[in-house]
């Protein structure tokens, strides 16, 4: 028996003999709430005990529990089942209370399935222990570093936009987003940015109905939160109402929780609820709490046990006796034990294809809550027929076309609205479609991506812009840990389809250095399920962007559309030939895996993408004049690689040269060569890649980036090898 378990039983034994009041007085209407709260809290507590027991027998694989945090059951009890919730990992009480409120979900069986990685787990299908359930409107989160907060704020903001645009979402028009997090996470930049965004929206009188709930147990694993720091931080968010309650005073807790929820629901703006809690049984089963806390400090927290406080309140109000408390407590223990034995017999995932099924391209299950409202008109373009456009103009015209065709499309980011983007790519869209659908954001990439994450959940098709590739890296966990992982943790039940536009790559002349010339894409190619596409030419860009949008819209995919800045306004390939212009493609949508080839020479296949297409086509002209017939293959899709089409093209070539503008280590060429070798291609093969260096300012950039003369020299050598 765990010490906190022993303490509860002993304290209730004393409670049977002593009825002295220790908590706030309650009216008659509070007693049913206290009864429901006790059941939810005791259920959560016994599930934590069961996790430790099952872990010792090798049947449980997750032991971060909710013991001491069970006062969050008040939120589950007083919010609506239709209020979307993105929760802290110690929200077992909330889950149990909302499940009981719904009457349709068994919190004991479903939590035990998640703890034991049962393939019958209704949210993740046995892939991870997450608190979530579609029927309870609980969106699964790992929430380890408050990474879910930007999404939660984004979802609340999207609900406000949906009201303005009279669009339906998976939730009622008066829904409140509930987002809980720990006190230690308040210090993380992700939480700081989300709190700032909520206050910023309040300041601008923008609807954002979110209740931000800090579950403050005073310690992050082993590091204490300085006394008063969290309260001061949360209390001073400009314009955001602050509520607080002690978890061991259940009547006051219910009152504060009800008032906070009513404030958000009525005002349609953020509020903060700060809950004073304790943490029992250490951070997790593997955590030796005695290494950093004294026995006296650990035992002192038992006096603030929220479960014991609810039991006392029930006895003091004459609803239960001490015997009733113990009988109910032991009844729940027995029920949890019985269900645990049956759940342990359920199968677990064992095959690779089973585990990765939600990430498989084209095989995702359609969400039960649709990821968007299906309302589109046929695409049409206002680009003059026959007019030649640059890459920037082609992207602009495609965005306009999509905004016109689908009222759920949103375009946003830093400087994209009034200014029209640093390079003019979004020019005119704000004027034409208005500030609700084309808007400027805070200068914070985490907030930009969080807005997209929330908008995708609410049924919009977000097209956020990260102003430069180098600026993504401070926020890339929003793509890795939140965006792309959602379908994995929910077994495809939740999706947040989006197309993230990122101007990037290198070769800008006389500008920027590292911060505006970034040739690193490894972090994007390493995210399971994410699609990465790179347009190189205005003839390719519209169809490729539409292909990404179709993947986001129809399959809920997270797509990154990486635009080579250096080619935005290019017109000519050689001299004034206008070869880097094209008529606007009004209708093509490129399928995943479709690529583009230039030429039909069999002597040398140049495999490339982005700026490499420009260099390779110029190099091919030089090599052709020397009698070396070339084909340039534009990969177009970098993740997943179009392996089948790549291998087919390589079979017809006498030699293959990969022209990779990214870095030699972690670059695209490594994957291309691996794919060709594994497919049995045995022709001479080589690569040219940029140096493992940041991009310096000015002419020195040419020393580390792939250059055209390198492509020609290596191509010539390969041709001579096979000749």
C-alpha positions as CSV (number, residue, x, y, z in Angstrom):
1,X,0.0,0.0,0.0
2,X,1.3,3.5,-1.0
3,X,2.0,5.8,2.0
4,X,-0.6,8.3,0.7
5,X,-3.1,5.4,0.5
6,X,-2.4,4.5,4.1
7,X,-2.7,8.1,5.2
8,X,-6.1,8.5,3.6
9,X,-7.5,5.4,5.3
10,X,-6.1,6.4,8.6
11,X,-7.4,9.9,8.3
12,X,-10.9,8.7,7.4
13,X,-10.8,6.4,10.5
14,X,-10.2,9.5,12.6
15,X,-12.9,11.4,10.7
16,X,-15.4,8.8,11.8
17,X,-14.8,9.7,15.4
18,X,-14.4,13.5,14.9
19,X,-16.8,15.7,12.9
20,X,-15.1,19.1,13.5
21,X,-15.5,21.4,10.4
22,X,-12.3,22.1,8.5
23,X,-13.6,23.4,5.2
24,X,-15.9,26.1,3.8
25,X,-19.6,25.7,4.4
26,X,-21.6,24.3,1.5
27,X,-25.2,24.9,0.4
28,X,-27.4,22.0,-0.5
29,X,-26.7,22.2,-4.2
30,X,-23.0,21.6,-3.6
31,X,-23.4,18.2,-2.0
32,X,-24.2,16.4,-5.3
33,X,-21.2,18.0,-6.9
34,X,-19.0,17.0,-3.9
35,X,-20.3,13.4,-4.3
36,X,-19.5,13.3,-8.1
37,X,-16.1,14.9,-7.4
38,X,-15.2,12.4,-4.7
39,X,-16.0,9.5,-7.1
40,X,-13.9,11.1,-9.9
41,X,-11.0,11.8,-7.5
42,X,-11.0,8.4,-5.9
43,X,-11.2,6.8,-9.4
44,X,-8.1,8.7,-10.5
45,X,-6.2,7.9,-7.3
46,X,-6.8,4.2,-7.5
47,X,-5.8,4.2,-11.2
48,X,-2.5,5.7,-10.1
49,X,-2.1,3.0,-7.5
50,X,-2.9,0.4,-10.2
51,X,-0.3,1.8,-12.5
52,X,2.4,1.3,-9.9
53,X,1.3,-2.2,-9.2
54,X,1.0,-3.1,-12.8
55,X,4.4,-1.6,-13.5
56,X,6.1,-3.9,-11.0
57,X,4.6,-6.8,-12.8
58,X,5.7,-5.5,-16.2
59,X,2.2,-4.8,-17.4
60,X,2.2,-1.0,-17.2
61,X,4.6,1.4,-19.1
62,X,3.7,4.8,-17.7
63,X,3.6,6.0,-14.1
64,X,3.3,9.7,-14.2
65,X,0.2,10.0,-12.1
66,X,-2.4,12.5,-11.0
67,X,-2.2,11.9,-7.2
68,X,-2.5,15.2,-5.4
69,X,-3.9,16.9,-8.5
70,X,-7.3,15.4,-8.3
71,X,-8.9,18.8,-7.6
72,X,-8.9,19.3,-11.4
73,X,-12.0,17.0,-11.3
74,X,-13.9,20.3,-10.6
75,X,-13.1,21.4,-14.1
76,X,-14.3,18.1,-15.6
77,X,-17.5,18.3,-13.5
78,X,-18.4,22.0,-14.2
79,X,-17.3,22.4,-17.8
80,X,-19.4,20.9,-20.6
81,X,-18.5,17.7,-22.4
82,X,-18.6,19.7,-25.6
83,X,-15.9,22.1,-24.4
84,X,-12.6,21.2,-26.1
85,X,-9.9,20.4,-23.6
86,X,-6.1,20.2,-24.0
87,X,-4.8,18.8,-20.7
88,X,-1.8,18.5,-18.5
89,X,-0.6,14.9,-18.0
90,X,-1.8,14.9,-14.4
91,X,-5.5,15.5,-15.4
92,X,-6.8,12.1,-14.4
93,X,-9.4,13.6,-12.1
94,X,-10.7,15.8,-15.0
95,X,-10.9,12.8,-17.3
96,X,-12.8,10.7,-14.7
97,X,-15.3,13.5,-14.0
98,X,-16.0,14.3,-17.6
99,X,-16.4,10.7,-18.5
100,X,-19.0,10.3,-15.7
101,X,-20.7,13.5,-16.9
102,X,-21.0,12.0,-20.4
103,X,-22.4,8.7,-19.2
104,X,-20.9,7.1,-22.3
105,X,-17.2,6.5,-21.4
106,X,-15.8,4.2,-18.7
107,X,-12.7,6.1,-17.4
108,X,-11.4,3.1,-15.5
109,X,-11.2,0.7,-18.4
110,X,-10.1,3.4,-20.9
111,X,-7.3,4.7,-18.7
112,X,-6.0,1.3,-17.9
113,X,-6.0,0.5,-21.6
114,X,-3.8,3.5,-22.2
115,X,-1.5,2.7,-19.2
116,X,-0.9,-0.9,-20.4
117,X,-0.6,0.1,-24.1
118,X,-3.6,-2.0,-25.1
119,X,-4.4,-1.9,-28.8
120,X,-8.0,-1.3,-27.6
121,X,-7.1,2.1,-26.1
122,X,-9.8,4.3,-27.7
123,X,-7.5,7.3,-28.2
124,X,-4.0,6.2,-29.3
125,X,-4.7,2.6,-30.1
126,X,-1.9,1.5,-27.9
127,X,0.8,3.9,-29.2
128,X,1.2,6.2,-26.1
129,X,-0.3,7.1,-22.7
130,X,-2.2,10.2,-23.4
131,X,-5.2,11.8,-21.8
132,X,-7.8,12.1,-24.6
133,X,-11.1,10.8,-25.9
134,X,-13.0,12.0,-29.0
135,X,-16.4,11.6,-27.3
136,X,-15.3,13.7,-24.4
137,X,-13.8,16.5,-26.6
138,X,-10.4,15.8,-25.0
139,X,-7.7,16.3,-27.6
140,X,-4.7,14.2,-26.8
141,X,-1.5,16.0,-25.8
142,X,1.9,15.0,-24.4
143,X,2.1,18.4,-22.8
144,X,5.6,17.8,-21.4
145,X,6.9,21.4,-21.9
146,X,3.5,23.2,-22.3
147,X,3.9,22.6,-26.1
148,X,0.1,22.4,-26.3
149,X,-0.6,25.9,-25.1
150,X,-0.1,27.7,-28.5
151,X,-2.5,25.3,-30.1
152,X,-5.0,25.8,-27.3
153,X,-4.9,29.6,-27.7
154,X,-5.0,29.1,-31.5
155,X,-8.1,27.0,-31.2
156,X,-9.9,29.5,-29.0
157,X,-9.0,32.3,-31.5
158,X,-10.2,30.1,-34.4
159,X,-13.6,29.6,-32.6
160,X,-13.8,33.4,-32.5
161,X,-13.1,33.7,-36.2
162,X,-15.6,30.9,-36.9
163,X,-18.3,33.0,-35.3
164,X,-17.4,36.1,-37.3
165,X,-17.5,34.1,-40.5
166,X,-20.6,32.2,-39.5
167,X,-18.8,28.8,-39.9
168,X,-19.6,25.7,-38.0
169,X,-16.9,23.9,-36.0
170,X,-16.9,20.5,-34.3
171,X,-17.9,22.4,-31.1
172,X,-20.9,24.6,-30.1
173,X,-20.8,28.3,-30.8
174,X,-20.4,29.1,-27.1
175,X,-17.7,26.5,-26.3
176,X,-14.8,27.3,-24.0
177,X,-11.4,25.9,-24.6
178,X,-9.8,24.5,-21.4
179,X,-6.1,24.2,-21.3
180,X,-4.2,23.0,-18.2
181,X,-0.4,23.0,-17.5
182,X,2.0,22.7,-14.6
183,X,3.7,25.5,-12.6
184,X,7.2,24.6,-13.9
185,X,6.0,25.0,-17.5
186,X,5.0,28.6,-16.9
187,X,8.7,29.4,-17.3
188,X,9.0,27.7,-20.7
189,X,9.1,30.0,-23.7
190,X,6.1,28.1,-25.2
191,X,3.9,28.9,-22.2
192,X,5.2,32.4,-22.0
193,X,4.4,33.0,-25.7
194,X,0.9,31.5,-25.4
195,X,0.1,33.6,-22.3
196,X,1.4,36.7,-24.1
197,X,-0.7,35.9,-27.2
198,X,-3.9,35.5,-25.0
199,X,-3.2,38.8,-23.4
200,X,-2.5,40.4,-26.7
201,X,-5.8,39.2,-28.2
202,X,-7.6,40.5,-25.1
203,X,-5.9,43.9,-25.6
204,X,-7.1,44.0,-29.2
205,X,-10.6,42.9,-28.2
206,X,-10.4,39.7,-30.3
207,X,-12.5,36.8,-29.3
208,X,-10.5,34.0,-27.7
209,X,-12.6,32.0,-25.2
210,X,-9.9,30.0,-23.3
211,X,-9.5,29.1,-19.6
212,X,-5.8,28.6,-18.9
213,X,-5.5,26.5,-15.8
214,X,-2.2,26.3,-13.9
215,X,-2.0,23.2,-11.7
216,X,0.6,24.4,-9.3
217,X,2.2,21.8,-7.0
218,X,5.2,23.9,-6.4
219,X,7.8,21.7,-7.9
220,X,9.0,20.7,-11.4
221,X,10.4,17.1,-11.0
222,X,12.9,18.2,-8.4
223,X,13.2,21.9,-8.8
224,X,11.1,24.1,-6.6
225,X,9.1,27.0,-8.1
226,X,10.0,30.1,-6.1
227,X,7.3,31.1,-3.6
228,X,5.0,33.6,-5.2
229,X,6.6,33.6,-8.6
230,X,3.9,31.6,-10.5
231,X,1.1,33.6,-8.9
232,X,2.8,36.9,-9.8
233,X,3.4,35.8,-13.3
234,X,-0.2,34.7,-13.9
235,X,-1.8,37.5,-12.0
236,X,-0.2,40.2,-14.1
237,X,-1.2,39.1,-17.6
238,X,-2.6,42.4,-19.0
239,X,-6.4,42.4,-19.2
240,X,-6.7,38.7,-18.3
241,X,-8.9,37.9,-15.3
242,X,-7.2,35.8,-12.6
243,X,-8.9,33.3,-10.4
244,X,-7.3,31.1,-7.7
245,X,-8.3,28.3,-5.4
246,X,-6.8,25.8,-3.1
247,X,-7.2,22.2,-4.2
248,X,-7.8,21.1,-0.6
249,X,-10.8,23.4,-0.1
250,X,-13.4,21.7,-2.4
251,X,-16.3,24.1,-1.9
252,X,-14.2,27.2,-2.6
253,X,-12.6,25.3,-5.5
254,X,-16.0,24.6,-7.1
255,X,-17.1,28.3,-6.7
256,X,-13.9,29.7,-8.3
257,X,-14.0,27.1,-11.1
258,X,-17.6,27.9,-11.9
259,X,-16.9,31.7,-11.9
260,X,-13.9,31.3,-14.1
261,X,-15.7,29.2,-16.7
262,X,-18.7,31.6,-16.7
263,X,-16.4,34.6,-17.2
264,X,-14.8,33.0,-20.3
265,X,-18.0,31.8,-21.7
266,X,-19.8,35.1,-21.2
267,X,-17.0,37.5,-22.3
268,X,-15.5,35.2,-25.0
269,X,-12.0,36.2,-23.8
270,X,-9.3,34.5,-21.8
271,X,-9.1,34.0,-18.1
272,X,-6.6,32.2,-15.8
273,X,-7.4,29.8,-13.0
274,X,-4.5,29.1,-10.6
275,X,-5.0,25.9,-8.6
276,X,-2.8,25.3,-5.5
277,X,-2.0,21.6,-5.4
278,X,0.3,19.0,-4.1
279,X,2.1,16.1,-5.8
280,X,2.0,12.6,-4.3
281,X,4.1,9.5,-5.2
282,X,6.9,11.6,-6.7
283,X,7.1,12.8,-10.3
284,X,6.9,9.2,-11.7
285,X,7.5,5.7,-10.7
286,X,11.2,6.0,-11.5
287,X,11.7,9.2,-9.5
288,X,13.3,8.8,-6.1
289,X,11.7,11.8,-4.3
290,X,13.7,11.2,-1.1
291,X,16.8,12.3,-3.0
292,X,15.6,15.9,-3.0
293,X,12.8,16.2,-0.5
294,X,12.8,15.4,3.2
295,X,10.4,12.8,4.7
296,X,8.8,15.6,6.8
297,X,8.2,17.7,3.7
298,X,6.6,14.8,1.8
299,X,4.4,13.9,4.8
300,X,3.3,17.5,5.3
301,X,1.6,17.5,1.9
302,X,-0.8,14.8,3.1
303,X,-2.7,17.4,5.1
304,X,-3.6,19.1,1.7
305,X,-4.8,15.9,0.1
306,X,-7.7,17.0,-2.2
307,X,-9.4,13.6,-2.0
308,X,-9.4,13.7,1.8
309,X,-10.7,17.3,1.8
310,X,-13.7,16.3,-0.4
311,X,-14.4,13.3,2.0
312,X,-14.3,15.7,5.0
313,X,-16.7,18.1,3.2
314,X,-19.1,15.3,2.5
315,X,-19.1,14.2,6.2
316,X,-19.3,17.7,7.6
317,X,-22.4,18.4,5.4
318,X,-24.1,15.3,6.6
319,X,-24.1,13.7,3.1
320,X,-21.9,10.7,4.0
321,X,-20.5,9.1,7.1
322,X,-16.9,8.1,7.6
323,X,-18.0,4.5,7.1
324,X,-19.6,5.5,3.8
325,X,-16.4,7.2,2.7
326,X,-14.3,4.1,3.4
327,X,-16.8,1.8,1.8
328,X,-16.9,3.8,-1.4
329,X,-13.1,4.2,-1.5
330,X,-12.6,0.5,-1.2
331,X,-15.4,-0.3,-3.7
332,X,-13.6,1.8,-6.3
333,X,-10.3,0.1,-5.5
334,X,-11.9,-3.3,-6.1
335,X,-13.5,-2.2,-9.3
336,X,-10.2,-0.8,-10.7
337,X,-8.4,-4.0,-9.7
338,X,-11.0,-6.2,-11.5
339,X,-10.9,-4.1,-14.7
340,X,-7.0,-4.1,-14.6
341,X,-6.9,-7.9,-14.7
342,X,-9.2,-8.0,-17.7
343,X,-7.4,-5.2,-19.6
344,X,-4.0,-6.9,-19.1
345,X,-5.2,-9.8,-21.3
346,X,-5.9,-7.4,-24.3
347,X,-3.5,-7.5,-27.2
348,X,-0.8,-4.9,-27.8
349,X,0.6,-3.6,-31.1
350,X,3.4,-5.8,-32.3
351,X,4.0,-5.2,-36.0
352,X,5.6,-2.2,-37.6
353,X,2.7,-1.6,-40.0
354,X,0.2,-1.5,-37.1
355,X,2.2,1.1,-35.2
356,X,2.8,3.4,-38.2
357,X,-0.7,3.0,-39.7
358,X,-1.9,6.6,-38.8
359,X,1.2,8.1,-40.5
360,X,0.9,6.1,-43.7
361,X,0.3,8.3,-46.7
362,X,-3.1,8.0,-48.2
363,X,-4.3,5.5,-45.6
364,X,-5.5,7.7,-42.8
365,X,-8.9,7.1,-41.3
366,X,-11.2,10.1,-41.9
367,X,-11.8,11.9,-38.6
368,X,-15.1,11.4,-36.9
369,X,-15.1,15.1,-36.2
370,X,-14.4,16.5,-39.7
371,X,-11.3,18.5,-40.0
372,X,-13.0,21.1,-42.1
373,X,-16.4,22.2,-43.3
374,X,-16.6,20.9,-46.9
375,X,-17.5,24.0,-48.8
376,X,-15.6,24.8,-51.9
377,X,-16.3,26.3,-55.3
378,X,-14.4,25.3,-58.4
379,X,-11.0,27.0,-58.6
380,X,-10.8,30.0,-60.9
381,X,-8.1,32.5,-61.6
382,X,-8.0,36.2,-62.3
383,X,-4.5,36.0,-63.8
384,X,-4.7,37.3,-67.3
385,X,-4.6,34.5,-69.9
386,X,-1.3,34.3,-71.6
387,X,0.5,36.5,-69.1
388,X,3.9,35.1,-68.0
389,X,4.4,35.1,-64.2
390,X,7.4,34.7,-61.9
391,X,7.5,32.2,-59.1
392,X,6.3,34.8,-56.6
393,X,3.4,35.8,-58.8
394,X,2.4,32.2,-59.4
395,X,2.2,31.5,-55.7
396,X,0.3,34.8,-55.1
397,X,-2.3,33.9,-57.8
398,X,-2.7,30.4,-56.4
399,X,-3.3,31.7,-52.9
400,X,-5.9,34.1,-54.2
401,X,-7.6,31.3,-56.1
402,X,-7.7,29.1,-53.0
403,X,-9.0,31.9,-50.8
404,X,-11.8,32.5,-53.4
405,X,-12.7,28.8,-53.8
406,X,-12.6,27.8,-50.1
407,X,-14.0,30.1,-47.4
408,X,-12.1,28.0,-44.8
409,X,-8.7,29.1,-46.1
410,X,-6.8,31.4,-43.8
411,X,-3.5,33.1,-44.7
412,X,-1.5,34.6,-41.9
413,X,2.0,35.3,-40.5
414,X,4.3,38.2,-39.8
415,X,3.9,41.0,-42.3
416,X,1.8,39.0,-44.8
417,X,-1.3,41.2,-44.7
418,X,-0.9,45.0,-45.0
419,X,2.6,44.8,-46.3
420,X,1.9,41.8,-48.5
421,X,5.0,39.9,-47.4
422,X,8.7,40.8,-47.4
423,X,8.9,39.7,-51.0
424,X,5.4,40.7,-52.1
425,X,4.2,37.1,-52.4
426,X,1.0,37.8,-50.5
427,X,0.5,41.3,-51.9
428,X,-3.1,42.3,-52.4
429,X,-4.7,39.4,-50.6
430,X,-5.5,41.3,-47.4
431,X,-7.3,44.1,-49.4
432,X,-9.3,41.5,-51.4
433,X,-10.3,39.0,-48.7
434,X,-10.3,41.1,-45.6
435,X,-8.5,41.0,-42.2
436,X,-10.5,38.1,-40.8
437,X,-9.0,35.7,-43.4
438,X,-5.7,37.3,-44.2
439,X,-4.0,38.8,-41.1
440,X,-0.8,39.7,-39.5
441,X,0.3,37.9,-36.3
442,X,2.6,38.5,-33.4
443,X,6.3,38.3,-34.2
444,X,6.5,34.8,-32.6
445,X,6.8,31.7,-34.7
446,X,5.4,29.4,-31.9
447,X,2.3,31.6,-31.8
448,X,2.0,31.5,-35.6
449,X,2.2,27.7,-35.7
450,X,-0.1,27.4,-32.7
451,X,-2.7,29.5,-34.5
452,X,-2.5,27.1,-37.4
453,X,-2.8,24.1,-35.1
454,X,-5.9,25.5,-33.5
455,X,-7.4,26.6,-36.7
456,X,-6.9,23.2,-38.3
457,X,-8.8,21.6,-35.4
458,X,-11.6,24.1,-35.8
459,X,-12.2,23.1,-39.4
460,X,-10.2,25.8,-41.2
461,X,-7.5,25.2,-43.8
462,X,-4.6,27.4,-42.4
463,X,-1.7,28.6,-44.6
464,X,0.7,30.2,-42.1
465,X,3.9,31.8,-43.2
466,X,7.2,31.5,-41.3
467,X,9.1,34.5,-42.7
468,X,12.4,32.8,-43.1
469,X,13.5,29.2,-42.8
470,X,16.1,30.2,-40.1
471,X,13.2,31.5,-38.0
472,X,11.5,28.1,-37.9
473,X,14.1,26.5,-35.7
474,X,13.0,28.2,-32.5
475,X,9.5,26.8,-33.0
476,X,10.0,23.6,-34.9
477,X,8.6,21.5,-32.0
478,X,5.2,22.9,-32.8
479,X,5.5,20.9,-36.0
480,X,7.3,17.9,-34.6
481,X,5.7,17.4,-31.2
482,X,2.3,18.9,-31.9
483,X,1.2,19.1,-35.5
484,X,2.5,15.9,-37.1
485,X,2.1,13.8,-33.9
486,X,-1.6,14.5,-33.4
487,X,-2.8,11.8,-35.8
488,X,-0.4,9.3,-34.3
489,X,-1.5,10.0,-30.7
490,X,-5.2,9.9,-31.7
491,X,-5.0,6.9,-34.1
492,X,-6.1,9.2,-36.9
493,X,-9.2,10.5,-35.0
494,X,-7.9,14.1,-34.8
495,X,-6.1,15.9,-37.6
496,X,-4.8,19.4,-38.1
497,X,-4.2,19.8,-41.8
498,X,-2.2,22.8,-42.8
499,X,0.3,24.1,-45.4
500,X,3.1,26.0,-43.8
501,X,4.7,28.4,-46.3
502,X,8.4,29.1,-45.6
503,X,10.6,31.3,-47.8
504,X,14.0,29.8,-47.5
505,X,17.1,28.2,-48.9
506,X,20.1,30.3,-50.0
507,X,21.6,32.2,-53.0
508,X,20.1,35.6,-52.3
509,X,22.6,38.1,-53.6
510,X,24.1,40.6,-51.3
511,X,21.7,40.1,-48.4
512,X,21.1,38.4,-45.2
513,X,23.8,35.9,-44.4
514,X,22.7,33.0,-42.1
515,X,19.4,34.5,-40.9
516,X,18.0,35.0,-44.4
517,X,19.9,32.3,-46.2
518,X,19.3,29.0,-44.5
519,X,19.9,25.7,-46.4
520,X,19.0,23.3,-43.5
521,X,16.0,21.0,-44.1
522,X,17.1,18.0,-42.1
523,X,14.7,18.7,-39.1
524,X,11.7,18.9,-41.5
525,X,12.6,15.6,-43.3
526,X,12.9,13.9,-39.9
527,X,9.3,14.4,-38.8
528,X,7.1,11.3,-39.3
529,X,4.1,12.0,-41.6
530,X,5.1,15.5,-42.5
531,X,5.1,16.4,-46.2
532,X,7.8,18.7,-47.6
533,X,7.5,20.2,-51.0
534,X,9.8,22.6,-52.8
535,X,8.7,24.6,-55.9
536,X,11.5,25.6,-58.3
537,X,9.7,27.2,-61.2
538,X,6.5,29.2,-61.8
539,X,5.2,26.4,-64.0
540,X,5.4,23.9,-61.1
541,X,4.5,26.1,-58.2
542,X,0.7,26.4,-58.6
543,X,0.1,22.6,-59.0
544,X,2.5,21.8,-56.2
545,X,0.8,24.2,-53.8
546,X,-2.6,22.9,-54.7
547,X,-1.3,19.3,-54.2
548,X,-0.2,20.3,-50.6
549,X,-3.6,22.0,-50.0
550,X,-5.4,18.9,-51.2
551,X,-3.3,16.7,-48.8
552,X,-4.1,19.1,-45.9
553,X,-7.8,19.4,-46.8
554,X,-8.6,15.8,-47.7
555,X,-6.1,13.8,-45.6
556,X,-5.4,16.1,-42.8
557,X,-1.7,16.3,-43.7
558,X,0.8,18.8,-42.2
559,X,2.6,20.1,-45.3
560,X,5.6,22.5,-45.6
561,X,5.9,24.4,-48.8
562,X,9.5,25.6,-48.9
563,X,9.9,28.5,-51.4
564,X,13.4,29.3,-52.8
565,X,13.6,33.0,-52.2
566,X,16.4,33.5,-54.7
567,X,14.0,32.3,-57.5
568,X,11.0,34.5,-56.5
569,X,11.6,37.1,-59.1
570,X,13.9,35.3,-61.5
571,X,12.9,35.7,-65.2
572,X,15.8,34.3,-67.2
573,X,17.8,31.1,-67.3
574,X,20.4,32.2,-69.8
575,X,20.6,35.8,-71.0
576,X,17.2,37.2,-71.5
577,X,15.4,34.0,-72.6
578,X,12.5,34.4,-70.2
579,X,12.8,30.7,-69.4
580,X,12.1,31.2,-65.7
581,X,8.6,32.6,-66.5
582,X,5.5,30.6,-67.2
583,X,1.8,31.1,-68.0
584,X,-0.2,30.6,-64.8
585,X,-1.4,27.1,-64.4
586,X,-5.1,27.4,-63.4
587,X,-6.1,23.9,-62.5
588,X,-3.3,21.3,-62.1
589,X,-3.0,19.7,-58.7
590,X,0.2,17.6,-58.3
591,X,-0.1,14.3,-56.6
592,X,2.3,13.2,-53.9
593,X,5.2,11.6,-55.8
594,X,4.8,13.4,-59.1
595,X,8.1,15.0,-60.2
596,X,9.3,17.1,-63.1
597,X,12.0,16.4,-65.7
598,X,13.8,18.6,-68.2
599,X,15.4,17.1,-71.2
600,X,15.7,13.4,-72.2
601,X,19.4,12.7,-72.3
602,X,20.6,9.3,-71.2
603,X,24.3,10.1,-70.5
604,X,23.7,11.9,-67.2
605,X,20.8,12.3,-64.8
606,X,21.0,15.3,-62.6
607,X,18.8,14.8,-59.6
608,X,18.0,18.0,-57.7
609,X,15.4,20.5,-56.3
610,X,14.9,24.2,-55.5
611,X,17.8,26.4,-56.6
612,X,19.6,23.2,-57.8
613,X,17.1,23.0,-60.7
614,X,18.2,26.4,-61.9
615,X,21.9,25.5,-61.6
616,X,21.5,22.0,-63.1
617,X,19.6,23.3,-66.1
618,X,22.3,25.8,-66.8
619,X,25.0,23.1,-66.2
620,X,23.1,20.7,-68.5
621,X,23.2,23.3,-71.3
622,X,27.0,23.5,-70.9
623,X,27.5,19.7,-70.8
624,X,25.2,19.2,-73.8
625,X,27.4,21.5,-75.9
626,X,30.3,19.2,-74.9
627,X,28.3,16.2,-76.2
628,X,27.0,14.9,-72.9
629,X,23.2,14.5,-73.1
630,X,21.5,15.2,-69.8
631,X,18.2,15.0,-68.1
632,X,17.4,17.2,-65.1
633,X,15.1,15.7,-62.6
634,X,13.3,18.0,-60.1
635,X,12.4,15.9,-57.1
636,X,9.7,18.5,-56.1
637,X,8.8,16.4,-53.0
638,X,11.6,16.0,-50.5
639,X,9.4,14.1,-47.9
640,X,8.4,11.5,-48.7
641,X,10.9,11.2,-51.6
642,X,9.3,10.2,-54.9
643,X,11.4,7.0,-54.8
644,X,9.5,5.0,-57.5
645,X,9.8,7.8,-60.1
646,X,13.4,8.5,-59.1
647,X,14.5,4.9,-59.5
648,X,12.7,4.6,-62.8
649,X,14.5,7.7,-64.2
650,X,17.9,6.4,-62.8
651,X,17.4,3.0,-64.7
652,X,17.5,4.9,-68.0
653,X,20.7,6.9,-67.2
654,X,24.3,5.9,-67.6
655,X,25.3,8.0,-64.6
656,X,23.6,10.0,-61.8
657,X,24.7,13.2,-60.2
658,X,22.8,14.6,-57.2
659,X,22.9,18.3,-56.9
660,X,22.1,19.1,-53.3
661,X,22.1,22.7,-52.1
662,X,21.6,21.6,-48.5
663,X,24.5,20.6,-46.3
664,X,26.6,17.5,-46.9
665,X,25.8,16.1,-43.4
666,X,22.0,15.6,-43.1
667,X,21.3,16.7,-46.6
668,X,18.9,15.4,-49.2
669,X,21.5,13.7,-51.2
670,X,22.2,11.1,-48.5
671,X,18.6,9.9,-48.8
672,X,18.6,9.9,-52.6
673,X,21.8,7.9,-52.9
674,X,20.5,5.4,-50.3
675,X,17.2,5.0,-52.2
676,X,19.1,4.4,-55.5
677,X,21.5,1.9,-54.0
678,X,18.8,0.0,-52.2
679,X,16.9,-0.2,-55.5
680,X,19.9,-1.9,-57.2
681,X,21.0,1.1,-59.3
682,X,24.7,0.3,-60.2
683,X,25.7,3.1,-62.5
684,X,28.4,5.7,-61.6
685,X,27.0,8.0,-58.9
686,X,28.2,11.1,-57.2
687,X,26.9,14.2,-55.3
688,X,27.7,17.8,-55.0
689,X,26.5,19.4,-51.7
690,X,27.0,22.6,-49.7
691,X,29.5,22.6,-46.9
692,X,28.6,21.9,-43.3
693,X,28.6,25.5,-42.5
694,X,26.3,28.4,-41.8
695,X,25.9,30.7,-44.7
696,X,28.1,33.7,-44.3
697,X,27.3,37.3,-45.4
698,X,28.3,38.6,-48.8
699,X,30.6,37.0,-51.4
700,X,31.9,34.4,-48.9
701,X,28.6,32.5,-49.3
702,X,29.9,31.2,-52.7
703,X,32.7,29.4,-50.8
704,X,30.3,27.1,-48.9
705,X,27.3,26.8,-51.3
706,X,27.2,24.5,-54.3
707,X,28.1,26.4,-57.5
708,X,27.3,25.8,-61.1
709,X,31.0,25.2,-62.1
710,X,31.1,22.3,-59.5
711,X,28.0,20.7,-61.1
712,X,29.6,21.0,-64.6
713,X,33.0,19.6,-63.4
714,X,31.6,16.6,-61.5
715,X,29.0,15.9,-64.3
716,X,31.8,15.9,-66.9
717,X,33.9,13.5,-64.8
718,X,31.0,11.1,-64.3
719,X,30.2,11.1,-68.1
720,X,33.9,10.3,-68.8
721,X,33.8,7.4,-66.3
722,X,31.0,5.6,-68.1
723,X,32.1,6.7,-71.5
